[in-house]
Amino acid sequence: MTPRGNLSRPGLATVLLGAFLSIADFFIVNVALPTIHADLHASPATLELVVAGYGVPYALLLVLGGRLGDLFGRRRLFMLGMASFTLFSFLCGVAPTAVALVAFRAAQGASAAFMVPQVLATIQAATSGEQRARALGVYGATAGVGAVVGQLAGGGLIAANIAGADWRPIFLVNVPLGLAGLLLAWRNVPATRSLEPPRVDPAGTALLATAVLALLIPLTEGRALGWPLWSWLLLALFAPALAGFVFVERRLERTDGHPIVPPSLLRLPGMRRGLVIAVPFFGGFGAFMFVSAISFQQGAHFSALRGGFALAPLAATFLIASLLTARLTARYGRNVLVAGGVLHGVGLLSLAGTILAAWPHVDPVNLAPAMAIAGIGQGLVVSPLFGFVLGGVPAARAGVGSGIVSTTMQVSLALGVASLGSLFLSLSSTGSLGVRDAFVVVLAVQAAAAVLVAVAARTLPMTAPASREQERVAATPTADSALAIENAAA
């Protein structure tokens, strides 16, 4: 059994497995959409729900998942999330209809929302100093590589057509992995929680859910359904719901309540400025993975496996860059993120140039240089960004802080798919532009977002906030900062 409060390497690998599965499953269906359409006769609107149906409840419940981890114990919530994620992955794999698949995907996303916040919270609570910096770097690499490997593995499983099951193994493969994760979590993950966990904030949770749903559902489904009246009404609800959420959270904090998103955390420079960077970056990343899968399969007529291989150079260079970021950030600070944003933009523009010049005769070989450059840029942004955002968050509020970061990332991914994905589908299906030109337009928008990331990174502190003060506070037995470590039987 892992010593209390110490996150061993097997323990870190176990919680990172949960993070990997959750992010890979957001993207793994992209390469399977044509096959799901053929097998279940799903409409384009339903196919978009297969993607968004996972992302929306995931985004809605992440902050609540972090709060419940602080309240009931992070290992306990991680295992609960892993168990339900495994169950609903199985049900997705045997879904008889498209509607059933959408419902099970939503439940799968909700399960991930209870599992994932415990990953960052456990790292924050059970590591310190250089060990924490390395763990956050590996977490960043896991999040990014999971997206690319998800599509690559999805393509391989579909091409293998195991037992004639077509797309179903992309979900069923989670079952043995989830069962192994449960066993490993019980043996290796320390059981941490906050000594004085905050209570649940029902009003804030409801208003946050309303705001996110009012934005994402119309952007996801409005185009496919012809922008009916209800979609415009939901969009109109977004601003007042968000304003109400801000008002409630500020009032709760002023009256010593327990807001689900404490405004004081958002006032921390690293948190506030880092989240400004995260929104355009992850929005562009989510859109890129969605649009590239459709473009390569429907426009360039790649197989699912070949489409996955086209992304392999991006995955490889992303991983290499991510593993170097701890050392680079220690030496160059925020300039690593600036360089990452620039390289990401260069890679996207190079990819657009290759597509314009070679379409439809593109292949994984001539796409590889641009993919590799983009992967380096992404790796230099993702891994250090988590350190800058969470570096100043007190350890006792690790669950809330990680929930905010994870929610921002997931909402941005879903928003990117909804907005730029809908733009791509609209441009490529109306006849005004073909798949090639629609893809290039989306890449240009994403390159502009990469420039924004590079500029915004210069507003961060030169180096990530030191963890010494955070560790001192966490070690002081006060009501606001102490961490309790549950014993193994808790």
C-alpha positions in Angstrom: 0.0 0.0 0.0 1.3 3.5 -0.9 2.5 5.5 2.1 -0.1 8.0 3.1 0.3 11.4 1.4 3.1 10.2 -1.0 2.2 9.7 -4.7 4.5 7.0 -5.9 5.3 6.4 -9.6 2.8 3.5 -9.8 0.2 5.8 -8.2 1.0 8.6 -10.6 0.7 6.2 -13.5 -2.7 5.0 -12.2 -4.3 8.5 -12.0 -2.8 9.4 -15.3 -4.5 6.3 -16.8 -7.8 7.9 -15.8 -6.8 11.2 -17.4 -5.7 9.4 -20.6 -8.9 7.4 -20.9 -11.1 10.4 -20.4 -9.4 12.6 -23.0 -8.9 9.8 -25.5 -12.6 9.0 -25.4 -13.5 12.5 -26.3 -11.6 12.2 -29.6 -11.7 8.4 -30.4 -15.1 8.7 -31.9 -14.0 11.2 -34.6 -12.5 8.5 -36.8 -15.5 6.3 -36.2 -18.3 8.7 -37.2 -18.6 7.4 -40.8 -18.8 3.8 -39.6 -21.3 4.7 -36.9 -23.4 6.5 -39.5 -23.4 3.5 -41.8 -24.2 1.0 -39.0 -26.8 2.9 -36.9 -28.2 5.2 -39.7 -27.4 8.2 -37.5 -28.2 11.7 -38.9 -25.5 14.4 -39.0 -27.1 16.1 -36.0 -27.0 12.8 -34.1 -23.4 12.2 -35.0 -22.5 15.7 -33.6 -24.3 14.7 -30.4 -22.2 11.5 -30.2 -19.2 13.9 -29.8 -20.8 16.7 -27.8 -23.0 14.3 -25.8 -19.8 13.3 -24.0 -18.2 16.7 -23.8 -21.2 18.7 -22.4 -21.9 16.7 -19.2 -18.2 16.3 -18.7 -17.7 20.1 -18.8 -20.8 20.7 -16.6 -19.8 18.4 -13.7 -16.0 18.8 -13.5 -16.0 21.5 -10.9 -18.6 19.6 -8.9 -16.4 16.5 -9.2 -13.5 18.4 -7.8 -15.6 19.7 -4.9 -16.9 16.2 -4.1 -13.3 14.9 -4.1 -12.3 17.4 -1.5 -15.4 16.5 0.5 -15.5 12.7 0.4 -11.9 11.8 -0.5 -10.1 12.0 -3.9 -9.2 8.3 -4.2 -12.8 7.3 -3.4 -14.2 9.7 -6.1 -11.5 8.6 -8.6 -12.5 5.0 -8.2 -16.2 5.7 -8.4 -15.7 7.7 -11.6 -13.4 4.9 -13.0 -16.0 2.2 -12.2 -18.9 4.1 -13.8 -16.8 5.1 -16.8 -16.0 1.5 -17.4 -19.6 0.4 -17.1 -20.9 3.1 -19.5 -18.0 2.3 -21.9 -19.3 -1.2 -22.1 -22.9 0.0 -22.7 -21.6 2.4 -25.5 -19.9 -0.6 -27.1 -23.2 -2.7 -27.2 -25.6 0.3 -27.9 -28.3 -1.0 -30.2 -29.4 2.5 -31.6 -27.9 5.9 -32.2 -30.1 7.4 -29.5 -28.9 4.8 -27.0 -25.3 5.6 -27.9 -25.8 9.3 -27.3 -27.4 8.6 -23.9 -24.6 6.3 -22.8 -22.0 8.7 -24.1 -23.5 11.4 -21.9 -23.3 9.1 -18.9 -19.7 8.2 -19.8 -18.8 11.9 -19.9 -20.5 12.5 -16.5 -18.4 9.6 -15.1 -15.2 11.2 -16.4 -16.1 14.4 -14.7 -16.0 12.7 -11.3 -12.7 10.9 -12.1 -10.6 13.5 -13.8 -10.5 16.4 -11.2 -9.0 13.9 -8.7 -6.0 13.5 -10.9 -4.7 17.1 -10.6 -6.0 17.4 -7.0 -4.1 14.2 -6.0 -0.9 15.5 -7.7 -1.3 18.9 -5.9 -2.0 17.3 -2.5 0.4 14.4 -2.5 3.5 15.8 -4.2 5.8 18.8 -3.7 8.7 20.7 -5.3 10.4 19.1 -8.2 8.3 15.9 -8.0 5.1 18.1 -8.5 6.7 19.9 -11.4 7.5 16.6 -13.1 4.1 15.2 -12.4 2.3 18.2 -13.8 4.5 18.0 -16.9 3.6 14.4 -17.5 0.0 15.2 -16.9 0.1 17.8 -19.6 1.8 15.3 -22.0 -0.9 12.7 -21.1 -3.7 15.1 -21.9 -2.4 16.0 -25.3 -1.1 12.6 -26.4 -4.4 11.0 -25.3 -6.2 13.1 -27.9 -4.0 12.0 -30.7 -3.5 8.4 -29.6 -7.3 8.2 -29.2 -7.8 8.9 -32.9 -4.9 6.7 -33.9 -6.1 3.8 -31.8 -9.6 4.3 -33.0 -8.5 4.0 -36.6 -6.5 0.8 -35.8 -9.4 -0.8 -34.0 -11.9 0.0 -36.8 -9.5 -1.3 -39.4 -9.0 -4.5 -37.5 -12.8 -5.0 -37.4 -12.5 -7.4 -34.4 -15.1 -10.1 -34.6 -16.9 -8.1 -37.2 -17.8 -5.5 -34.5 -16.8 -2.4 -36.7 -16.7 0.6 -34.4 -17.7 -1.0 -31.1 -14.2 -2.1 -29.9 -13.3 1.6 -29.5 -15.5 1.6 -26.4 -15.1 -2.0 -25.3 -11.3 -1.6 -25.0 -11.9 0.7 -22.0 -13.4 -2.2 -20.0 -10.2 -4.2 -19.2 -8.2 -0.9 -18.8 -10.8 0.4 -16.4 -10.9 -2.8 -14.3 -7.1 -2.7 -14.1 -7.2 1.0 -13.1 -9.6 0.2 -10.2 -7.3 -2.4 -8.8 -4.2 -0.3 -9.2 -5.9 2.8 -7.6 -6.8 0.8 -4.5 -3.2 -0.4 -4.1 -1.2 2.7 -5.2 -3.1 6.0 -5.0 -3.0 7.8 -1.6 -6.3 8.7 -0.1 -6.4 12.5 0.4 -9.1 15.0 1.2 -9.4 18.5 2.7 -9.6 18.8 6.5 -12.4 21.4 6.1 -13.9 20.7 2.7 -16.3 23.3 1.3 -20.0 22.5 1.0 -21.7 22.0 -2.4 -23.0 25.2 -4.0 -26.3 24.2 -5.6 -27.2 27.7 -7.0 -23.8 28.2 -8.5 -23.8 24.7 -10.0 -27.2 25.2 -11.5 -26.3 28.6 -13.0 -23.0 27.3 -14.4 -24.8 24.3 -16.0 -27.4 26.6 -17.5 -24.7 28.9 -19.0 -22.7 26.1 -20.5 -25.7 24.3 -21.9 -27.1 27.6 -23.3 -23.9 28.1 -25.2 -22.8 24.6 -26.3 -26.1 23.0 -27.3 -27.1 25.7 -29.9 -23.6 25.9 -31.3 -23.5 22.1 -31.6 -27.0 21.4 -33.0 -28.2 24.7 -34.4 -26.6 24.5 -37.8 -27.6 20.9 -38.4 -31.3 21.6 -37.5 -31.5 24.9 -39.4 -31.2 27.2 -36.4 -34.7 26.8 -35.0 -36.2 29.4 -32.6 -35.2 27.4 -29.4 -31.5 27.6 -30.4 -31.6 31.4 -30.5 -33.5 31.5 -27.2 -30.9 29.3 -25.6 -28.1 31.6 -26.9 -29.9 34.6 -25.5 -30.0 32.9 -22.1 -26.2 32.5 -21.9 -25.4 36.1 -20.9 -27.9 36.4 -18.1 -27.1 32.9 -16.8 -23.4 33.8 -16.7 -24.1 37.1 -15.0 -26.2 35.4 -12.4 -23.5 32.9 -11.8 -20.8 35.6 -11.2 -23.2 37.5 -8.9 -24.0 34.4 -6.8 -20.3 33.3 -6.5 -19.2 36.8 -5.4 -22.0 37.0 -2.8 -21.2 33.6 -1.4 -17.5 34.4 -1.0 -18.3 37.8 0.7 -20.5 36.0 3.2 -18.0 33.2 3.9 -20.0 30.7 1.9 -18.6 28.1 -0.4 -18.8 29.1 -4.1 -18.1 26.3 -6.5 -15.8 28.7 -8.4 -14.3 31.0 -5.8 -13.6 34.4 -7.3 -10.5 34.7 -5.2 -8.9 31.8 -7.1 -9.7 33.5 -10.4 -7.9 36.6 -9.1 -4.7 34.8 -8.8 -2.5 36.0 -11.7 -1.4 32.6 -12.9 -4.9 31.2 -12.7 -6.6 34.2 -14.5 -4.0 34.7 -17.2 -3.5 31.0 -17.7 -7.2 30.4 -18.3 -7.2 33.2 -20.9 -4.5 31.2 -22.8 -6.3 27.9 -22.3 -9.6 28.9 -24.0 -8.3 29.7 -27.5 -5.6 27.0 -27.3 -7.9 24.1 -26.4 -10.7 25.4 -28.5 -8.5 25.3 -31.5 -7.1 21.9 -30.6 -10.5 20.3 -30.2 -11.6 21.7 -33.6 -8.4 20.6 -35.3 -8.8 17.0 -34.2 -12.5 16.9 -35.3 -12.1 18.7 -38.6 -8.9 16.8 -39.6 -10.6 13.4 -39.1 -13.5 14.4 -41.3 -11.4 16.1 -43.9 -8.9 13.2 -44.3 -11.6 10.5 -44.5 -14.3 12.3 -46.5 -12.2 14.7 -48.5 -8.9 12.8 -49.1 -10.6 9.4 -48.8 -8.2 8.1 -46.1 -9.2 5.0 -44.2 -9.7 5.4 -40.5 -6.3 3.8 -39.9 -4.5 6.0 -42.4 -6.2 9.1 -40.9 -4.8 8.1 -37.5 -1.3 7.6 -39.0 -1.5 11.1 -40.4 -1.5 12.4 -36.8 1.3 10.1 -35.6 4.1 12.7 -36.1 2.1 15.2 -34.1 1.7 12.7 -31.3 5.4 11.8 -31.3 6.7 15.4 -31.2 4.1 16.5 -28.7 5.3 13.8 -26.3 9.0 14.6 -26.8 8.4 18.4 -26.3 6.2 17.7 -23.2 8.8 15.7 -21.5 11.4 18.5 -22.0 9.2 21.3 -20.7 10.0 21.0 -17.0 13.7 21.6 -17.7 13.0 24.3 -20.3 10.5 26.1 -18.2 12.9 26.1 -15.2 15.4 27.9 -17.4 13.3 30.1 -19.8 10.0 30.5 -17.9 7.0 31.8 -19.8 9.1 32.1 -23.0 8.6 28.4 -23.5 4.8 29.0 -23.9 5.5 32.0 -26.2 7.7 29.8 -28.4 5.1 27.0 -28.3 2.4 29.3 -29.6 4.6 30.6 -32.4 5.6 27.0 -33.5 2.0 25.8 -33.3 1.0 28.6 -35.6 3.8 27.9 -38.0 2.9 24.2 -38.1 -0.8 25.0 -38.8 0.1 27.4 -41.6 2.5 24.9 -43.1 -0.2 22.3 -43.0 -2.6 24.6 -44.8 0.1 25.2 -47.5 0.6 21.5 -47.9 -3.1 20.9 -48.3 -3.5 23.7 -50.8 -0.6 22.5 -52.9 -1.1 18.7 -52.8 -4.9 18.1 -52.4 -6.3 15.5 -52.9 -3.0 13.7 -53.2 -2.0 14.3 -49.6 -0.7 11.4 -47.5 0.8 10.9 -44.1 4.3 11.4 -45.5 3.9 14.8 -47.1 1.8 15.9 -44.1 4.4 14.8 -41.6 6.7 17.9 -41.4 3.8 20.3 -40.7 2.3 17.9 -38.2 5.6 17.5 -36.4 6.1 21.3 -36.1 2.5 21.7 -34.8 3.1 18.9 -32.3 6.2 20.5 -30.9 4.3 23.8 -30.4 1.4 22.1 -28.7 3.7 20.2 -26.4 5.5 23.4 -25.3 2.2 25.0 -24.4 0.1 22.3 -22.7 2.5 20.9 -20.1 3.9 24.2 -18.6 0.5 25.8 -18.8 -0.8 23.6 -16.0 2.1 24.6 -13.8 1.5 28.3 -14.3 -2.3 28.0 -13.7 -2.1 25.8 -10.6 1.2 27.0 -9.2 -0.3 29.6 -6.8 -3.4 27.6 -5.7 -3.2 26.6 -2.0 -3.0 22.8 -1.6 -6.1 22.7 0.5 -8.1 24.1 -2.5 -6.4 21.7 -5.0 -9.7 20.0 -5.9 -11.5 23.3 -6.7 -8.5 24.6 -8.6 -8.1 21.4 -10.7 -11.8 21.4 -11.3 -11.7 24.9 -12.7 -8.8 24.1 -15.0 -10.3 20.8 -16.2 -13.7 22.5 -16.8 -12.1 25.3 -18.8 -10.2 22.8 -20.9 -13.2 20.6 -21.6 -15.6 23.5 -22.3 -13.0 24.9 -24.7 -12.6 21.6 -26.5 -16.4 21.3 -26.8 -16.7 24.9 -27.9 -14.0 24.4 -30.5 -15.8 21.4 -32.0 -19.2 23.2 -31.8 -18.0 26.5 -33.3 -15.2 25.7 -35.8 -16.6 22.3 -36.5 -19.9 23.8 -37.4 -18.1 26.4 -39.5 -16.3 23.7 -41.4 -19.4 21.6 -42.0 -21.3 24.7 -43.2 -18.6 25.8 -45.6 -17.9 22.3 -47.0 -21.6 21.3 -47.4 -23.1 24.4 -48.9 -21.1 24.2 -52.1 -19.5 27.6 -51.6 -16.3 25.8 -50.6 -15.1 22.2 -50.9 -13.6 20.2 -48.1 -10.1 21.4 -48.9 -10.8 25.1 -48.7 -13.1 24.7 -45.7 -10.3 22.9 -43.9 -7.8 25.6 -44.8 -10.1 28.3 -43.5 -10.4 26.5 -40.2 -6.6 26.1 -40.0 -6.2 29.8 -40.6 -8.5 30.6 -37.7 -6.6 28.2 -35.5 -3.3 29.8 -36.5 -4.7 33.2 -35.4 -5.6 31.6 -32.1 -2.0 30.3 -31.8 -0.7 33.8 -32.2 -3.1 35.0 -29.5 -1.7 32.3 -27.2 1.9 33.4 -27.9 1.0 37.1 -27.1 -1.1 36.2 -24.0 1.7 34.0 -22.6 3.9 37.1 -22.2 1.4 38.4 -19.5 2.2 35.4 -17.3 4.7 35.7 -14.4 8.2 35.1 -15.8 8.4 31.8 -13.9 5.6 29.6 -12.4 4.9 30.6 -8.8 7.2 28.8 -6.4 5.8 26.0 -4.4 7.6 26.7 -1.1 5.0 29.0 0.4 2.3 26.6 -0.8 4.0 23.7 1.0 4.5 25.8 4.2 0.8 26.7 4.2 -0.2 23.1 3.6 1.9 21.9 6.4 0.4 24.4 8.9 -2.5 22.9 10.9 -5.0 25.6 10.2 -8.6 25.3 9.2 -8.0 26.9 5.8 -4.9 25.0 4.6 -4.3 21.6 6.3 -4.8 18.4 4.4 -6.1 15.3 6.0 -4.8 11.9 4.8 -7.4 9.2 5.1 -6.1 5.8 6.3 -6.1 3.0 3.8 -9.4 1.6 4.9 -11.3 4.9 4.6 
